Amino acid sequence: MSRLKSGLLACCASLAAGPAGHAADFPRGDSGLADDLRACNAYGAGFFFIPGTDTCVRFSGRARYEAGFVPNRNRTQSQGDQSQARGMIRLNLDARSQTDYGVLRAFLRVDAASRTGILQSTGTQQRIANAFPALGQDTFGRVQNFFIAEKAFVQFAGITAGRAASFFDFYAHDYEMSGLTTGSNLSSTNLLAYTSRIGGGLSLSLSMEDPFFRKQPVYAASVAAAAAPLGAPSQFVAPTAAPTPVILATDGGFNATGAAFLDAVQRSRMPDFVAALHYDDSWGSAHLSSAVANINVGGFIATPALGPAGTTIANDTAAALLAARGVTSGAQTDYGWAVQAGVKLNLPMIASGDGIYLQAAYAEGAMNYTGFTFFTGSYASNLTPIQGASVQQFVSDAVVNPITGKLELSTSFTVVSSFLHYWTPEWRSAFYGSYGALNYKRGTRETFSMLNGLVGNSAPPNAFANPVAFSLSPVLRDTDQVIAGVSLIWSPVRDLDIGIEGTYIGTSVQSGRVPDATYPILVNGLPFVTANRHDAGQIRMRIQCDF
């Protein structure tokens, strides 16, 4: 290992020094290469001076193998995977030097992996361009590789700039193998932050962070590819504009006679702003953070408004109908926000290395900051807790109310606790659990029942024409989630972990029932089997070596 590290450090040093430095410091045939690398003790173990400079560098990395099993009875629509596997590498480079303004630091981390099985191969990572899938009939969505610039930041005079972990986060699944609990853990985002060391272990950070890695989309009902009679089935598409409907007029009762469509794709109109107050002491640490995020939708799109019996409505007519209802422009902006508080307590009185985290978060229109969607997925508006689950979750930051045309923000709340205990210096376990809840504004879901067949199956059937079907619709239902797990890890030698972890996740609608997605059978247009929750478990093992 020392030869490998010396060789890699020499390679880094040669790149940093350039051709001239290479010729001077590393003559061809030099057998004393390792002797040229002087230890740098200013920043801890493992740092060496780059020959010919006063910059210290540390190279480190990780190799990991994981395998898992998730019971799954559903074999429809290419689902049904139960076994999972992943092989991963990580390479870190940490370079530091002293200046008149303090330490100048550059940190780089690259992660690469090959993973199989739906649980490991997540659509979430593909949706943010962190991974690419295999394209075979039996491998699409199941076999996935990734190569990620996980970290790439500069720190200087209190400034952190580049790709780094969000300053909002605290616990960030520190004790977990799978990282499933509801709690924010955005390990990579683009940011520019300033941290002021107030003193006595207290610091204040202000961070401007990339919004693309935090957004959950505004809910958008699919739009018929062609106008269809009210109540008739249609083929639906999701155009780039992701249209969502606004009712033009009704028949005087509870049926829409026309709908126009807003562009519901969120544009990046401002960064997210994060503030974090952090305190460290011998007993542990405490963290208080908040965030503000922009939520926006565009104006009405050019797609013709839909009317009854397959008709279309001219744009000027649609505009007049909207104006009569007080809707003059569909483009609008709102602001979501989130707050989080957490504490970590060191527990050496139980055993050396023991500790416990307690954390809670609340958000309006900024669901990802509570971590509610971490396991179920992100950057999509309709998901299931795991592949083949009985229930669906609609996980949008906001909804455009089809009656008022206004943005309405969703709310989410999570709490998590995690305890790490060392049975011996070689054996340790983590015990953790979390609860999360997601709620939409009262009455928002019901307004979609007025749309009848004007939009796709994403909209519930008419609440009055078919109240039973509407009562079972999964669209925009309030849901909650309970997660619990335990692990056992053996470290027979330094830097080697061999562990196993079992996790339970239960997802449920807060009231009523929904169609059971594992039984896609209808009787007289109604689901044959319904459900109000889905319970799942997984077992995962890991062998990991750090150097």
C-alpha positions as CSV (number, residue, x, y, z in Angstrom):
1,M,0.0,0.0,0.0
2,S,2.8,2.4,0.8
3,R,4.4,1.8,-2.6
4,L,1.0,2.5,-4.3
5,K,0.6,5.7,-2.3
6,S,4.1,6.9,-3.0
7,G,3.7,6.3,-6.7
8,L,0.3,8.1,-6.8
9,L,1.7,11.0,-4.8
10,A,4.6,11.2,-7.2
11,C,2.3,11.3,-10.1
12,C,0.3,14.1,-8.5
13,A,3.5,16.0,-7.7
14,S,4.8,15.7,-11.2
15,L,1.6,17.1,-12.6
16,A,1.6,20.0,-10.1
17,A,5.2,20.9,-10.7
18,G,5.0,20.7,-14.5
19,P,7.6,19.4,-17.0
20,A,10.5,21.4,-15.5
21,G,9.8,20.3,-12.0
22,H,9.5,16.8,-13.2
23,A,12.9,16.8,-14.7
24,A,14.5,18.3,-11.6
25,D,12.8,16.3,-9.0
26,F,12.3,12.9,-10.6
27,P,15.2,12.0,-12.9
28,R,14.8,8.9,-15.0
29,G,15.9,5.8,-13.1
30,D,15.7,7.4,-9.6
31,S,15.1,4.5,-7.2
32,G,14.8,6.8,-4.2
33,L,11.5,8.3,-5.2
34,A,9.8,7.7,-1.9
35,D,12.6,9.4,-0.1
36,D,11.9,12.6,-2.0
37,L,8.5,12.8,-0.5
38,R,8.9,14.5,2.9
39,A,6.2,14.1,5.5
40,C,4.1,17.2,6.2
41,N,2.9,17.2,9.8
42,A,1.0,20.5,9.8
43,Y,-2.3,19.0,8.6
44,G,-2.3,15.5,10.2
45,A,-1.1,12.1,9.1
46,G,-0.7,11.1,5.5
47,F,0.3,14.5,4.1
48,F,3.5,14.9,2.1
49,F,5.2,18.0,0.6
50,I,5.1,18.2,-3.2
51,P,8.8,18.3,-4.0
52,G,10.0,21.8,-4.8
53,T,6.9,23.4,-3.3
54,D,5.5,24.3,0.2
55,T,2.2,22.6,-0.7
56,C,1.2,19.5,1.2
57,V,-0.9,16.8,-0.4
58,R,-2.7,13.7,0.9
59,F,-4.0,11.0,-1.4
60,S,-6.6,8.5,-0.1
61,G,-9.4,6.3,-1.5
62,R,-11.9,3.5,-1.0
63,A,-12.9,0.2,-2.5
64,R,-16.3,-1.1,-1.7
65,Y,-18.5,-4.1,-2.5
66,E,-22.2,-4.2,-1.6
67,A,-25.0,-6.8,-2.1
68,G,-28.6,-6.6,-1.0
69,F,-31.9,-8.4,-1.0
70,V,-35.3,-6.8,-1.1
71,P,-38.5,-9.0,-1.2
72,N,-40.7,-8.0,-4.1
73,R,-43.7,-10.0,-5.2
74,N,-44.6,-7.7,-8.2
75,R,-43.3,-9.0,-11.5
76,T,-45.4,-6.6,-13.8
77,Q,-44.0,-3.9,-16.1
78,S,-40.4,-5.2,-16.0
79,Q,-40.4,-5.1,-12.2
80,G,-39.6,-7.8,-9.7
81,D,-35.8,-7.5,-9.0
82,Q,-34.9,-8.8,-5.5
83,S,-31.1,-9.1,-5.6
84,Q,-28.8,-6.0,-5.8
85,A,-25.1,-5.5,-6.1
86,R,-22.6,-2.7,-6.4
87,G,-18.8,-2.3,-6.8
88,M,-17.5,1.2,-6.1
89,I,-14.2,3.1,-6.1
90,R,-13.4,6.5,-4.5
91,L,-10.3,8.6,-5.0
92,N,-9.6,11.7,-2.8
93,L,-6.9,14.3,-3.2
94,D,-6.4,17.0,-0.5
95,A,-3.9,19.8,-1.1
96,R,-3.1,22.5,1.4
97,S,-0.6,25.3,1.9
98,Q,-0.1,28.1,4.3
99,T,-0.7,31.7,3.2
100,D,-0.8,35.1,4.8
101,Y,-4.6,34.7,4.9
102,G,-4.5,31.2,6.4
103,V,-4.7,27.8,4.9
104,L,-5.5,27.5,1.1
105,R,-7.1,24.2,0.5
106,A,-8.2,22.3,-2.7
107,F,-10.2,19.0,-2.3
108,L,-11.1,16.6,-5.0
109,R,-13.2,13.4,-4.9
110,V,-14.2,11.1,-7.7
111,D,-16.7,8.3,-7.3
112,A,-17.2,5.6,-9.8
113,A,-19.3,2.4,-9.6
114,S,-21.1,-0.3,-11.4
115,R,-24.4,-1.3,-9.8
116,T,-27.3,-3.7,-10.6
117,G,-30.8,-4.1,-9.4
118,I,-33.5,-1.5,-9.1
119,L,-32.7,-0.5,-5.5
120,Q,-29.1,0.2,-6.4
121,S,-29.7,1.6,-9.9
122,T,-31.8,4.6,-9.1
123,G,-33.6,6.8,-11.6
124,T,-32.9,9.7,-9.2
125,Q,-29.2,9.6,-10.2
126,Q,-30.0,9.4,-13.9
127,R,-32.4,12.4,-13.6
128,I,-29.6,14.6,-12.5
129,A,-27.0,13.2,-14.9
130,N,-25.0,11.4,-12.2
131,A,-25.4,8.0,-13.9
132,F,-26.1,6.4,-17.2
133,P,-28.1,3.2,-17.8
134,A,-27.6,0.0,-19.8
135,L,-30.1,-0.1,-22.8
136,G,-30.8,-3.8,-23.1
137,Q,-34.4,-5.1,-22.8
138,D,-33.5,-7.0,-19.6
139,T,-31.0,-4.4,-18.3
140,F,-32.5,-1.0,-18.8
141,G,-33.1,0.6,-15.4
142,R,-31.4,-2.4,-13.7
143,V,-27.7,-2.0,-14.8
144,Q,-26.2,1.4,-14.2
145,N,-22.7,2.9,-14.1
146,F,-21.6,6.3,-12.8
147,F,-18.6,8.5,-12.8
148,I,-19.1,11.6,-10.6
149,A,-17.2,14.6,-9.6
150,E,-18.4,14.1,-6.1
151,K,-16.3,16.9,-4.6
152,A,-14.3,19.7,-6.2
153,F,-14.0,22.8,-3.9
154,V,-11.6,25.5,-2.8
155,Q,-11.4,26.8,0.7
156,F,-9.6,30.1,1.5
157,A,-10.1,32.8,4.1
158,G,-13.5,31.5,5.1
159,I,-14.7,31.0,1.6
160,T,-15.8,27.6,0.2
161,A,-16.4,27.5,-3.5
162,G,-17.1,24.6,-5.8
163,R,-18.9,21.2,-5.5
164,A,-19.4,20.3,-1.9
165,A,-21.9,19.0,0.6
166,S,-24.8,21.4,1.4
167,F,-24.3,23.6,4.4
168,F,-27.9,22.9,5.4
169,D,-27.2,19.3,6.3
170,F,-26.1,18.0,9.7
171,Y,-26.7,14.3,10.4
172,A,-26.6,13.2,6.7
173,H,-26.8,9.5,7.5
174,D,-23.4,9.4,9.2
175,Y,-24.1,6.1,11.0
176,E,-26.0,4.3,8.3
177,M,-24.8,2.0,5.5
178,S,-27.7,2.5,3.1
179,G,-28.7,6.1,4.2
180,L,-32.4,5.5,4.1
181,T,-33.8,7.6,6.9
182,T,-35.8,10.7,6.2
183,G,-33.2,13.4,6.6
184,S,-31.4,15.8,4.3
185,N,-28.2,14.4,2.8
186,L,-27.1,16.4,-0.3
187,S,-23.5,15.4,-0.5
188,S,-22.8,17.1,-3.8
189,T,-24.0,20.5,-5.0
190,N,-22.5,23.6,-6.6
191,L,-22.1,26.4,-4.0
192,L,-20.4,29.5,-2.9
193,A,-20.3,29.9,0.9
194,Y,-18.6,32.0,3.6
195,T,-18.0,30.7,7.1
196,S,-17.2,33.0,10.0
197,R,-15.6,31.5,13.1
198,I,-17.3,33.4,15.9
199,G,-15.2,31.7,18.6
200,G,-15.7,29.2,21.4
201,G,-16.6,26.5,18.8
202,L,-19.4,28.6,17.2
203,S,-19.5,29.3,13.5
204,L,-21.9,30.9,11.1
205,S,-22.1,30.0,7.4
206,L,-24.0,31.7,4.6
207,S,-24.2,29.7,1.4
208,M,-25.6,30.3,-2.1
209,E,-26.4,26.8,-3.5
210,D,-27.4,25.4,-6.9
211,P,-31.2,24.9,-6.9
212,F,-31.3,22.1,-9.5
213,F,-30.2,19.5,-7.0
214,R,-32.9,20.3,-4.5
215,K,-36.0,20.8,-6.6
216,Q,-39.0,18.5,-6.6
217,P,-41.1,19.4,-9.6
218,V,-44.4,21.3,-9.6
219,Y,-47.2,18.7,-10.1
220,A,-48.3,18.6,-13.7
221,A,-51.2,16.5,-14.9
222,S,-50.4,14.8,-18.2
223,V,-52.0,16.4,-21.2
224,A,-53.9,14.4,-23.9
225,A,-51.9,14.0,-27.1
226,A,-55.1,14.9,-28.9
227,A,-58.4,16.4,-27.7
228,A,-60.8,13.7,-26.5
229,P,-64.4,13.7,-25.5
230,L,-65.1,14.2,-21.8
231,G,-64.6,11.0,-19.9
232,A,-63.0,9.2,-22.9
233,P,-59.6,7.5,-22.4
234,S,-56.6,9.1,-24.1
235,Q,-53.0,8.5,-24.8
236,F,-50.9,10.9,-22.7
237,V,-47.5,12.4,-23.1
238,A,-45.4,14.7,-20.9
239,P,-44.0,17.4,-23.2
240,T,-41.0,19.5,-22.3
241,A,-43.3,22.2,-21.0
242,A,-44.9,19.6,-18.6
243,P,-48.3,21.3,-18.8
244,T,-50.7,21.5,-15.9
245,P,-54.4,22.6,-16.4
246,V,-56.3,25.6,-15.3
247,I,-60.1,25.5,-15.7
248,L,-61.5,28.0,-18.2
249,A,-65.2,27.5,-17.4
250,T,-67.6,25.0,-15.9
251,D,-71.2,24.0,-16.8
252,G,-72.4,25.8,-13.7
253,G,-72.0,22.8,-11.6
254,F,-69.0,20.5,-10.9
255,N,-67.9,19.7,-14.4
256,A,-65.2,21.6,-16.4
257,T,-66.1,22.6,-19.9
258,G,-62.7,23.9,-20.8
259,A,-59.1,24.0,-19.6
260,A,-55.9,25.8,-20.6
261,F,-52.5,24.7,-19.7
262,L,-49.6,26.3,-17.8
263,D,-45.9,25.6,-18.4
264,A,-45.1,23.9,-15.1
265,V,-41.3,23.4,-15.7
266,Q,-39.3,25.3,-13.0
267,R,-36.5,27.5,-14.4
268,S,-33.5,28.4,-12.4
269,R,-34.3,32.0,-11.6
270,M,-32.2,32.4,-8.4
271,P,-30.0,30.1,-6.2
272,D,-31.1,28.7,-3.0
273,F,-29.9,30.6,0.0
274,V,-28.8,28.7,3.2
275,A,-27.8,29.9,6.6
276,A,-26.3,27.6,9.2
277,L,-25.2,28.1,12.8
278,H,-22.9,25.3,14.0
279,Y,-21.4,24.7,17.5
280,D,-18.8,22.1,18.4
281,D,-17.6,21.2,21.9
282,S,-16.2,18.2,23.8
283,W,-19.7,16.9,24.5
284,G,-20.7,16.9,20.9
285,S,-22.2,19.5,18.4
286,A,-25.4,21.3,17.6
287,H,-26.7,22.6,14.3
288,L,-29.4,25.1,13.3
289,S,-30.0,25.8,9.6
290,S,-32.5,27.4,7.3
291,A,-33.0,27.7,3.5
292,V,-35.0,29.7,1.0
293,A,-35.8,28.4,-2.5
294,N,-37.5,29.9,-5.5
295,I,-40.5,28.1,-7.0
296,N,-41.9,29.2,-10.3
297,V,-44.0,28.3,-13.3
298,G,-44.2,29.9,-16.7
299,G,-47.2,31.3,-18.6
300,F,-49.8,29.6,-20.7
301,I,-48.4,27.4,-23.4
302,A,-49.3,27.4,-27.1
303,T,-51.1,24.1,-26.9
304,P,-54.8,24.8,-27.7
305,A,-57.1,24.8,-24.7
306,L,-59.4,21.8,-24.6
307,G,-63.2,21.8,-24.7
308,P,-65.9,19.2,-24.5
309,A,-66.5,16.5,-27.1
310,G,-63.0,16.7,-28.5
311,T,-63.1,20.4,-29.4
312,T,-60.4,23.0,-29.0
313,I,-60.7,26.5,-27.8
314,A,-59.0,29.4,-29.6
315,N,-56.3,31.2,-27.6
316,D,-58.1,34.6,-27.6
317,T,-61.3,32.9,-26.4
318,A,-59.4,31.1,-23.7
319,A,-57.7,34.3,-22.6
320,A,-61.1,36.0,-22.3
321,L,-62.5,33.2,-20.2
322,L,-59.4,33.2,-18.0
323,A,-59.6,37.0,-17.6
324,A,-63.3,36.7,-16.6
325,R,-62.1,34.5,-13.7
326,G,-59.4,37.0,-12.7
327,V,-56.5,34.9,-14.2
328,T,-54.5,37.3,-16.4
329,S,-51.1,35.7,-16.4
330,G,-50.0,32.2,-15.6
331,A,-46.4,33.0,-14.9
332,Q,-45.8,33.3,-11.2
333,T,-43.2,32.9,-8.5
334,D,-43.3,31.8,-4.9
335,Y,-40.7,31.1,-2.2
336,G,-40.3,27.8,-0.4
337,W,-38.4,27.6,2.9
338,A,-37.1,25.0,5.3
339,V,-35.7,25.0,8.9
340,Q,-33.7,22.2,10.6
341,A,-32.3,21.7,14.1
342,G,-30.0,18.9,15.2
343,V,-27.7,17.8,18.0
344,K,-25.0,15.2,18.3
345,L,-24.1,13.9,21.8
346,N,-20.8,12.0,22.4
347,L,-21.4,9.1,24.8
348,P,-18.0,7.9,26.0
349,M,-19.6,6.9,29.4
350,I,-21.2,4.0,27.5
351,A,-18.2,3.1,25.3
352,S,-15.5,4.9,23.5
353,G,-16.8,6.2,20.1
354,D,-20.5,6.0,21.0
355,G,-22.8,8.8,20.0
356,I,-26.3,9.7,19.2
357,Y,-27.9,12.1,16.7
358,L,-31.3,13.8,17.1
359,Q,-32.6,15.9,14.2
360,A,-35.9,17.5,13.0
361,A,-36.8,19.5,9.9
362,Y,-39.8,21.3,8.4
363,A,-40.4,22.7,5.0
364,E,-43.0,24.4,2.8
365,G,-42.4,24.1,-0.9
366,A,-38.9,22.7,-0.3
367,M,-39.4,19.0,0.4
368,N,-35.9,17.9,-0.4
369,Y,-34.6,19.9,2.5
370,T,-36.4,17.6,4.9
371,G,-35.1,14.6,3.2
372,F,-38.6,13.1,2.9
373,T,-37.8,11.8,-0.6
374,F,-34.3,10.5,-0.1
375,F,-35.2,6.8,-0.4
376,T,-38.3,7.0,-2.5
377,G,-36.5,9.1,-5.1
378,S,-36.1,12.7,-6.2
379,Y,-36.6,15.0,-9.1
380,A,-39.9,13.2,-10.1
381,S,-43.5,14.0,-9.1
382,N,-44.9,10.5,-8.8
383,L,-42.9,7.6,-7.2
384,T,-43.3,4.4,-5.3
385,P,-41.4,3.7,-2.0
386,I,-39.6,0.8,-3.7
387,Q,-39.9,-1.0,-7.0
388,G,-43.2,-2.9,-7.1
389,A,-44.8,-1.1,-4.1
390,S,-48.5,-1.2,-3.5
391,V,-48.9,2.5,-3.1
392,Q,-47.8,5.6,-5.1
393,Q,-46.5,8.8,-3.7
394,F,-46.9,12.2,-5.3
395,V,-43.9,14.2,-4.1
396,S,-44.2,17.7,-5.5
397,D,-43.0,20.9,-4.0
398,A,-46.1,22.7,-5.2
399,V,-49.3,22.3,-7.2
400,V,-51.1,24.7,-9.5
401,N,-54.7,24.8,-8.3
402,P,-56.8,24.3,-11.5
403,I,-59.6,26.6,-10.2
404,T,-57.5,29.6,-9.0
405,G,-54.5,29.0,-11.2
406,K,-52.3,29.8,-8.2
407,L,-49.3,28.0,-6.9
408,E,-50.0,26.1,-3.6
409,L,-47.0,24.8,-1.6
410,S,-46.8,21.4,-0.1
411,T,-45.4,20.9,3.4
412,S,-43.2,18.1,4.8
413,F,-41.8,17.2,8.2
414,T,-39.2,14.7,9.3
415,V,-37.5,13.6,12.5
416,V,-34.6,11.1,12.8
417,S,-32.6,9.6,15.6
418,S,-29.5,7.4,15.2
419,F,-27.4,5.7,17.9
420,L,-23.9,4.3,17.3
421,H,-22.5,1.8,19.9
422,Y,-19.1,0.0,20.0
423,W,-19.5,-3.4,21.6
424,T,-15.7,-3.8,21.4
425,P,-13.1,-1.8,19.5
426,E,-13.6,-4.1,16.5
427,W,-17.4,-4.5,16.6
428,R,-20.0,-1.7,16.4
429,S,-23.7,-1.3,15.6
430,A,-26.0,1.5,14.6
431,F,-29.7,1.7,15.6
432,Y,-31.7,4.3,13.8
433,G,-35.3,5.3,13.0
434,S,-37.2,8.2,11.4
435,Y,-40.6,9.5,10.6
436,G,-41.7,11.8,7.8
437,A,-45.0,13.2,6.6
438,L,-46.0,15.0,3.4
439,N,-49.2,17.1,3.1
440,Y,-50.9,19.1,0.3
441,K,-53.1,22.1,0.9
442,R,-56.6,21.0,1.8
443,G,-59.0,20.9,-1.2
444,T,-56.3,21.0,-3.9
445,R,-56.6,17.4,-4.8
446,E,-60.4,17.7,-5.0
447,T,-60.2,20.5,-7.6
448,F,-58.7,18.1,-10.1
449,S,-61.8,16.0,-10.0
450,M,-63.6,18.8,-12.0
451,L,-61.4,18.2,-15.0
452,N,-63.1,15.0,-16.1
453,G,-61.5,13.7,-19.3
454,L,-59.9,17.0,-20.3
455,V,-56.6,15.8,-19.0
456,G,-55.0,12.4,-18.4
457,N,-55.3,9.7,-15.9
458,S,-53.2,11.8,-13.5
459,A,-56.4,13.7,-12.8
460,P,-59.0,11.9,-10.6
461,P,-62.4,11.0,-12.1
462,N,-65.2,13.5,-11.3
463,A,-65.9,13.5,-7.6
464,F,-69.6,13.6,-8.1
465,A,-70.1,11.5,-11.2
466,N,-67.9,8.7,-9.7
467,P,-67.2,9.5,-6.0
468,V,-66.0,5.9,-5.3
469,A,-63.3,6.1,-8.0
470,F,-62.2,9.6,-6.8
471,S,-62.0,8.5,-3.2
472,L,-59.6,5.8,-4.3
473,S,-57.4,8.0,-6.5
474,P,-53.8,8.2,-5.4
475,V,-53.3,11.6,-6.8
476,L,-51.8,14.2,-4.4
477,R,-52.6,12.1,-1.3
478,D,-51.1,13.0,2.0
479,T,-48.6,10.3,3.0
480,D,-46.2,9.4,5.8
481,Q,-43.2,7.2,6.2
482,V,-41.6,5.2,9.0
483,I,-38.1,3.8,8.6
484,A,-36.1,1.8,11.1
485,G,-32.9,-0.2,10.9
486,V,-29.9,-1.8,12.6
487,S,-26.4,-2.8,11.5
488,L,-23.5,-4.8,12.7
489,I,-20.0,-4.0,11.5
490,W,-16.7,-5.8,12.1
491,S,-13.4,-4.1,11.7
492,P,-10.8,-6.8,12.2
493,V,-8.0,-4.5,11.1
494,R,-7.7,-0.8,10.6
495,D,-9.5,0.7,7.6
496,L,-11.5,-2.5,6.8
497,D,-15.2,-2.8,7.5
498,I,-17.3,-5.9,7.0
499,G,-20.9,-5.3,7.8
500,I,-24.6,-6.2,7.4
501,E,-27.6,-4.0,7.8
502,G,-31.3,-4.6,7.9
503,T,-33.9,-1.9,7.2
504,Y,-37.7,-1.6,7.4
505,I,-39.6,1.1,5.5
506,G,-43.4,1.6,5.8
507,T,-45.2,4.1,3.6
508,S,-48.9,4.8,4.0
509,V,-51.6,7.2,2.9
510,Q,-52.8,9.2,5.9
511,S,-56.5,8.5,5.2
512,G,-58.5,6.3,3.0
513,R,-57.3,3.7,0.5
514,V,-55.7,3.6,-3.0
515,P,-55.5,1.0,-5.8
516,D,-53.0,-1.7,-5.0
517,A,-50.4,-1.2,-7.8
518,T,-49.4,-4.9,-7.6
519,Y,-52.9,-6.0,-8.7
520,P,-53.7,-4.0,-11.9
521,I,-57.2,-5.5,-12.2
522,L,-60.3,-3.4,-12.6
523,V,-63.9,-4.5,-12.0
524,N,-66.5,-2.1,-13.5
525,G,-63.8,0.5,-13.7
526,L,-62.8,0.2,-10.0
527,P,-59.7,-1.5,-8.6
528,F,-60.2,-5.1,-7.5
529,V,-57.7,-4.8,-4.6
530,T,-56.9,-1.6,-2.6
531,A,-54.2,-0.8,0.0
532,N,-53.4,2.0,2.4
533,R,-49.8,1.2,3.1
534,H,-46.8,-0.7,1.8
535,D,-44.3,-2.4,4.1
536,A,-40.8,-3.4,2.8
537,G,-37.5,-4.5,4.2
538,Q,-34.1,-5.0,2.9
539,I,-30.9,-6.6,3.9
540,R,-27.6,-5.3,2.7
541,M,-24.0,-6.3,3.3
542,R,-20.8,-4.4,2.7
543,I,-17.0,-5.0,2.5
544,Q,-15.1,-1.8,2.4
545,C,-11.4,-0.8,2.6
546,D,-10.2,2.8,3.0
547,F,-6.6,3.9,2.6
